[in-house]
Amino acid sequence: MRKTQSRTIPPAAFAIILIASLLLPACGRPKVEAPPSLIGGISTGSDRVIATVNGEQVKEKVFMEWYLPTISMSAGIDYRDNLSEETRGLIDMYKYTYLSGYNEQLVLLQDAKSKGISVDDAEVEEYRQSIMRMYGNSDEEKFSSSLAGWGFTKESFLKFLKDDMTVRLLYEHITDSITAPDQAPIDFYNENPDWFFQSETRLVRHILLDDLNMAMDTVMKLNGGGDFGELVKERSKDPSSAANGGVIGPFDANGSMSDGNGSLVEAFTQAAFALKNIGDITQAPVISEFGYHIIILDAIYPGSAVPFSEIEEDLTNELISMKKDEVFQEYVYKLTEAAVITTSYEPESK
């Protein structure tokens, strides 16, 4: 952050300026409007009304203080950076589209208020604290810096959370009576077998080298009866797998790890699935961005259907959630269709 040099007005001079301003007749004082606030160098605009929702005015400044963080989170914009002209153009281009979404949210907030649904400040603060813990950041200063990157102040973030919590409470109010899915889970399971099929996975070991000649020599040693485990210890440049004998997997044909911890590069995955039998070794070193891999196939776990008994509870809950979403979406549609919404905001002419 660049520091700017500040100038201090001597006390005597300051007194003269203050007295002069007080003596200036009210009618002669120029009217000075407060400058619009900025988020990442982008103006939040004025107090002009850009929409009305069921008679409630939407001021440009209030909308922009919601819009800029919202598009930041959806488009990955960090307002602490120097924004490019392309990014600024993107932000300007989507203002009108996002205004429609803001107006729809306001309709929901109005409806929640009419039903007596509200969230108190203590609940909002508790939610904010839980988000800090979730991100592993309990330092207020660091968290404030993160919020600034999204375009939030602490106050605007609290309002954002409060609105979100209120809409979720409205969702629960509207869908609370839905306790069972429309379709029996077993029927859904039988009609959608592909959803519940676990693909074949494989377990391999590998040796990673950064020299092609060393990789070819390693293949020759293995073909001559060399011990794979010993060569892993002696030669592998992959510290994460070398510690456990070079083991990688299980993983599927897309390279997705069964434990959910990332995925493998395409060349490695293709080579592993090209091996036919347990104990087969890649005869040509597999080239990836990490170097040269020698792979041995240790296990094949055939694909199979996940038994209904293992997923019955999760599937039932998922089907109930789908039904709730459907009911609430229909409710939102009817509510917004009945709302009286006018807009006067138009994108600035270039």
C-alpha positions in Angstrom: 0.0 0.0 0.0 1.4 3.4 -1.0 1.7 5.9 1.8 0.7 9.5 1.1 2.2 12.5 2.9 -0.2 14.4 5.1 -0.2 18.1 5.8 -1.2 19.5 9.1 -2.9 22.9 9.3 -1.4 25.1 12.0 -3.9 25.6 14.9 -4.1 29.4 14.3 -4.8 29.0 10.6 -7.4 26.3 11.4 -9.1 28.7 13.8 -9.3 31.4 11.1 -10.8 29.0 8.6 -13.4 27.8 11.1 -14.4 31.3 12.2 -14.7 32.4 8.5 -16.9 29.5 7.7 -19.2 30.2 10.7 -19.5 33.9 9.7 -20.3 33.1 6.1 -24.1 33.7 5.6 -26.0 30.5 5.2 -27.5 31.7 1.9 -24.0 32.4 0.6 -22.5 29.0 1.4 -22.1 26.8 -1.6 -24.0 23.5 -1.3 -21.4 20.7 -1.2 -22.7 17.2 -1.7 -20.9 14.3 -0.1 -18.8 12.5 -2.8 -20.0 9.1 -3.7 -18.2 6.3 -1.9 -15.8 4.0 -3.8 -15.3 0.3 -3.8 -12.1 -0.7 -5.5 -12.1 2.7 -7.2 -15.6 2.2 -8.6 -18.2 4.7 -7.6 -21.3 3.5 -5.8 -23.3 6.3 -7.3 -25.8 8.7 -5.7 -29.0 8.6 -3.8 -31.0 8.7 -7.0 -33.9 6.2 -7.2 -33.3 3.6 -9.8 -36.2 1.3 -9.1 -39.3 0.9 -6.9 -40.5 -2.5 -5.6 -44.1 -2.5 -4.3 -43.7 1.2 -3.6 -40.3 0.8 -1.8 -37.6 2.9 -3.4 -34.2 1.4 -4.4 -31.5 4.0 -4.4 -28.5 3.6 -6.7 -25.9 3.7 -3.8 -27.7 1.0 -1.8 -27.9 -1.2 -4.8 -24.3 -0.7 -5.8 -23.1 -1.5 -2.3 -24.9 -4.9 -2.7 -24.0 -5.4 -6.4 -20.3 -4.9 -6.3 -19.6 -7.5 -3.6 -22.1 -9.9 -5.2 -20.5 -9.8 -8.7 -17.1 -10.0 -6.9 -18.0 -13.3 -5.3 -19.5 -14.8 -8.5 -16.8 -13.6 -10.9 -13.8 -13.8 -8.6 -13.0 -10.1 -8.6 -10.6 -8.7 -5.9 -11.1 -5.0 -5.4 -7.7 -4.7 -3.8 -6.2 -5.3 -7.2 -5.8 -2.7 -9.9 -8.9 -3.5 -12.0 -8.3 -3.8 -15.7 -10.5 -2.0 -18.2 -12.0 -5.4 -19.2 -13.0 -6.1 -15.6 -14.5 -2.6 -15.2 -16.4 -3.1 -18.4 -17.7 -6.5 -17.1 -18.9 -4.9 -13.9 -20.7 -2.1 -15.7 -22.2 -4.4 -18.3 -24.0 -6.6 -15.7 -25.4 -3.9 -13.5 -28.9 -3.9 -15.0 -29.1 -7.7 -15.0 -28.2 -7.9 -11.3 -30.7 -5.1 -10.5 -33.5 -7.6 -11.5 -32.1 -10.1 -9.0 -31.8 -7.4 -6.3 -35.4 -6.4 -6.9 -36.6 -10.0 -6.6 -34.7 -10.4 -3.3 -36.3 -7.3 -2.0 -39.7 -8.8 -2.9 -38.8 -11.8 -0.7 -37.6 -9.6 2.1 -40.8 -7.7 2.0 -42.8 -10.9 2.1 -40.7 -12.2 5.1 -41.4 -9.0 6.9 -45.1 -9.3 6.3 -45.0 -12.8 7.8 -43.1 -11.6 10.9 -39.9 -13.4 9.9 -36.8 -11.6 11.1 -33.3 -12.2 12.3 -31.8 -10.4 15.2 -28.4 -8.8 15.2 -26.9 -11.4 17.7 -27.8 -14.2 15.3 -26.2 -12.4 12.4 -23.0 -11.8 14.4 -22.9 -15.4 15.4 -23.2 -16.4 11.7 -20.4 -14.0 10.8 -18.1 -15.5 13.5 -18.9 -19.0 12.2 -17.8 -17.9 8.7 -14.6 -16.6 10.1 -14.0 -20.0 11.8 -14.9 -21.8 8.6 -12.2 -19.9 6.7 -9.8 -20.6 9.5 -9.4 -16.9 10.1 -10.2 -15.5 13.6 -8.1 -12.4 13.1 -10.5 -9.4 12.6 -8.0 -7.3 10.7 -7.2 -10.1 8.3 -10.8 -10.9 7.8 -11.7 -7.3 7.2 -9.0 -7.3 4.5 -10.7 -10.3 2.9 -14.0 -8.5 3.1 -12.5 -5.5 1.4 -11.3 -7.7 -1.4 -14.9 -8.7 -2.0 -16.1 -5.1 -1.7 -17.6 -5.3 1.8 -17.3 -3.2 4.9 -18.1 -5.0 8.2 -21.5 -3.2 8.2 -22.4 -4.0 4.7 -21.3 -7.7 5.2 -23.6 -7.9 8.2 -26.5 -6.6 6.2 -25.7 -9.1 3.4 -25.7 -11.9 5.9 -28.9 -10.7 7.5 -30.7 -10.6 4.2 -29.5 -14.1 3.3 -30.5 -15.5 6.6 -34.0 -13.9 6.3 -34.6 -15.4 2.9 -33.5 -18.8 4.2 -36.0 -18.5 7.0 -38.7 -17.7 4.5 -37.7 -20.8 2.5 -38.0 -22.9 5.7 -41.4 -21.3 6.5 -42.8 -22.0 3.0 -41.4 -25.6 2.7 -41.7 -26.7 6.4 -44.7 -29.0 5.7 -42.8 -31.0 3.1 -41.5 -34.1 4.9 -41.6 -36.7 2.2 -40.6 -36.9 -1.5 -43.1 -37.2 -4.3 -41.5 -40.4 -5.5 -40.5 -43.4 -3.5 -36.7 -43.5 -3.1 -36.5 -47.1 -4.3 -38.4 -46.2 -7.5 -36.0 -43.3 -8.2 -33.1 -45.6 -7.5 -34.3 -48.3 -10.0 -35.2 -45.7 -12.7 -31.7 -44.0 -12.5 -29.1 -46.8 -12.2 -26.3 -44.6 -13.7 -26.6 -42.2 -10.7 -25.7 -45.0 -8.3 -22.9 -46.8 -10.2 -19.4 -46.6 -8.8 -16.9 -46.7 -11.6 -13.9 -49.0 -11.7 -10.9 -47.7 -9.7 -7.3 -48.7 -9.6 -4.4 -48.7 -7.2 -0.9 -48.2 -8.4 2.6 -47.4 -7.3 4.9 -45.1 -9.2 8.5 -43.8 -9.4 8.9 -40.2 -10.4 12.2 -39.2 -12.1 13.4 -35.9 -13.7 15.8 -37.6 -16.2 14.7 -39.7 -19.2 17.9 -41.8 -19.2 17.4 -42.6 -15.5 13.8 -43.5 -16.2 14.7 -45.9 -18.9 17.4 -47.5 -16.7 14.8 -47.9 -14.0 12.5 -49.8 -16.4 15.4 -52.1 -17.3 16.2 -52.8 -13.7 12.5 -53.7 -13.0 12.3 -55.9 -16.0 15.4 -57.6 -14.7 13.8 -58.4 -11.4 14.6 -55.2 -9.5 12.5 -54.5 -6.4 9.9 -51.7 -7.1 9.8 -50.7 -3.5 13.5 -50.4 -3.2 13.8 -48.3 -6.4 11.0 -46.0 -5.1 13.1 -45.3 -2.0 16.3 -44.8 -4.0 15.1 -42.8 -6.9 11.6 -41.3 -6.7 11.4 -37.5 -6.7 7.8 -37.5 -5.4 8.2 -37.0 -1.6 4.4 -37.3 -1.0 4.2 -40.8 -2.3 7.7 -42.1 -1.8 7.2 -42.1 1.9 4.5 -44.9 1.5 6.2 -46.8 -1.2 5.0 -44.8 -4.2 1.3 -45.7 -3.7 -1.3 -43.6 -5.6 -5.0 -44.2 -5.5 -7.5 -45.7 -5.7 -8.7 -43.4 -8.6 -11.1 -43.7 -11.5 -10.6 -43.4 -15.2 -11.1 -39.6 -15.0 -8.2 -39.4 -12.5 -10.5 -38.6 -9.6 -9.2 -39.9 -6.3 -11.7 -42.0 -4.3 -11.0 -40.1 -1.1 -11.9 -36.8 -2.8 -8.4 -35.4 -2.4 -7.9 -34.0 -5.9 -7.3 -35.7 -9.2 -4.4 -37.0 -11.3 -2.9 -35.6 -14.6 -4.4 -37.1 -17.7 -1.3 -38.8 -19.0 -0.7 -40.6 -15.7 -4.4 -41.8 -15.5 -4.4 -43.0 -19.1 -1.2 -45.0 -18.7 -2.5 -46.6 -15.4 -5.7 -47.7 -17.1 -3.9 -49.0 -20.1 -2.2 -51.7 -18.0 -4.0 -55.0 -18.3 -2.9 -57.2 -15.4 -1.9 -56.9 -11.8 1.9 -56.4 -11.7 2.2 -54.9 -15.2 4.7 -52.0 -15.5 4.7 -49.2 -18.0 7.5 -50.0 -20.4 7.8 -46.4 -21.7 8.2 -43.7 -19.1 5.0 -41.6 -18.8 5.7 -38.0 -19.4 3.8 -35.3 -17.4 4.5 -31.8 -16.2 6.1 -33.3 -13.1 8.7 -35.5 -14.9 8.9 -39.2 -15.9 6.7 -41.8 -14.2 7.2 -45.5 -14.0 3.9 -47.1 -12.9 3.1 -50.6 -11.6 -0.5 -51.8 -11.4 -1.3 -53.2 -7.9 -5.1 -53.6 -7.8 -8.3 -53.3 -9.9 -11.6 -52.6 -8.1 -14.4 -53.4 -10.6 -17.2 -51.0 -11.0 -20.5 -51.8 -9.2 -23.8 -50.4 -8.2 -24.0 -48.8 -4.8 -26.5 -50.9 -2.8 -29.8 -49.0 -2.1 -29.4 -49.8 1.7 -26.2 -47.7 1.7 -27.7 -44.6 0.2 -31.4 -44.8 1.1 -31.3 -42.1 3.8 -29.2 -39.7 1.8 -31.3 -40.3 -1.3 -34.5 -39.7 0.7 -33.2 -36.4 2.1 -32.0 -35.3 -1.4 -35.4 -36.0 -2.9 -37.1 -34.0 -0.2 -34.7 -31.1 -0.8 -35.5 -31.3 -4.5 -39.2 -31.1 -3.7 -38.7 -28.2 -1.4 -36.7 -26.3 -4.0 -39.4 -26.9 -6.6 -42.1 -25.6 -4.3 -40.1 -22.5 -3.2 -39.2 -21.6 -6.8 -42.8 -21.7 -7.8 -43.7 -19.6 -4.7 -41.0 -17.0 -5.7 -42.2 -16.9 -9.3 -45.8 -16.2 -8.3 -44.6 -13.6 -5.7 -42.5 -11.7 -8.2 -45.1 -11.9 -10.9 -47.6 -10.2 -8.6 -45.1 -7.6 -7.5 -45.2 -4.0 -8.9 -41.6 -3.3 -10.0 -40.5 -0.4 -12.0 -36.9 0.5 -13.0 -35.4 3.7 -14.2 -31.8 2.7 -14.2 -30.2 2.4 -17.6 -26.5 1.5 -18.4 -24.4 4.6 -19.0 -24.0 5.5 -22.6 -20.4 5.1 -23.9 
